[in-house]
Amino acid sequence: MKINNKIAKKLRKDFPIFKNNKGMTYLDNAATSQRPKQVIKAVTDFYEKDNANVGRGLYTLAEKAMVDYDNARKTIANFINADTEEIIFTKNTTESLNLLSYTLSSIIPKGKDEIVLTEMEHHSNLVPWQHLAKKNKMKLKIIRIKEDFTLDMKDAKQKITNQTAILSFTHVSNVLGTINQIKELIKLGNKNKAITIVDAAQSISNIKIDVKKLGCDFLAFSSHKMLGPTGIGILYGKKEILEKIPPFNFGGGMIKRVEWGNAEWADIPEKFEAGTQNIAEAIGLGEAIKYLEKIGLENIADWEKELTEYTLKKLKEIPGIKIYNSGPDKSAGIISFSLGKIHPHDVSALLDEKGIVIRAGHCCAMPLMKKLGIPQGVSRISFSVFNTFEEIDNIMEALKKIKKRFE
Ligand SMILES: Cc1ncc(COP(=O)(O)O)c(C=O)c1O
């Protein structure tokens, strides 16, 4: 379904939040997306019709819950072309990355002692690695960005070496919107026998990902950034690696056999899924994927590109504005900017008075803000399927007024 302004307005009707917040312009989709009624219904239906725990009960209701839960995992696996047992349910991207930072030490070959990241990382793809580096006396190496806000691939080639144990990077920057050349990065990682990890938190809703074609070892993402419920995230991992690394949490649901002194782990993915899982949320995520696929990720990307082009053109008309974005062809629906010397928190608060919602501040990327020379952070606009040109006109008019008020 090709999206235009009219279709975007039609899709908007699927999102009940707008009925309950009349006139709201929601431009904070990178923080969390809104949920269509189809997803909300799937979650409610589960609780109202099929609620039972999974993987234990032998009665009809529990079996139905198990089928729904398994089907959700299949939908997620198909979505990224993974095998079903390669999909691990976590809480979110952050937990997926933590799982790796706790368990990968066991498979890092002797002599490899470097973790390579990029200057664009969200704290969730930095702090877990800092922790691992301190614990194991490893070195963090950070690939630079260029002045056009894209990744410096020459620097990547220098920093990714046979010393690299782990190469973890974001697919799309949550601040700059930059789409990284992940195929090339994974190739460099594989050539140097590094463990490659893709943070797909900001790309999963608008770029088609095929993990088999990419050849990455791991991929992490969150349901709540792709029209799905909160509380559920995914870690994809290559089967042969998941089988080698140890569990991350211990308890019920992740074992095959337990004695007083010992336990044998369940097969993957259950080995990594201790305790009762977020069953309704997993089913809701399956529904969100069906919704995204019905529209088509290419169509979503095209629409977000059109909105980006339009927004960049309008933003550039505001005197004294500084834009942090690499352009509509190299970015994915996220634009950050500084409105002269006005603090981003003031920008956000004043926009909020007009019912316009954006993110303001460091966007969980403090080191990047420091690099850009803006410790106070940025104002950030981020799009979804339901955003329209009129909403961009609204924010532009409001930004111009804010600028005048502070002059
Ligand atoms: C690129 C990126 N990585 C990781 C995260 C963390 O996601 P979550 O808070 O859902 O764990 C975010 C959230 O904004 C993000 O944008």
The ligand as a Gaussian input file, in Angstrom:
#p B3LYP/6-31G(d) Opt

LIG

0 1
 C       19.219000       2.764000      18.508000
 C       18.605000       2.348000      19.803000
 N       19.120000       1.297000      20.464000
 C       18.586000       0.862000      21.608000
 C       17.509000       1.488000      22.173000
 C       16.949000       0.966000      23.459000
 O       15.667000       0.489000      23.262000
 P       14.797000      -0.014000      24.500000
 O       14.679000       1.160000      25.419000
 O       13.504000      -0.407000      23.911000
 O       15.538000      -1.123000      25.127000
 C       16.956000       2.602000      21.539000
 C       15.822000       3.335000      22.150000
 O       15.569000       4.467000      21.859000
 C       17.507000       3.029000      20.322000
 O       17.012000       4.082000      19.665000

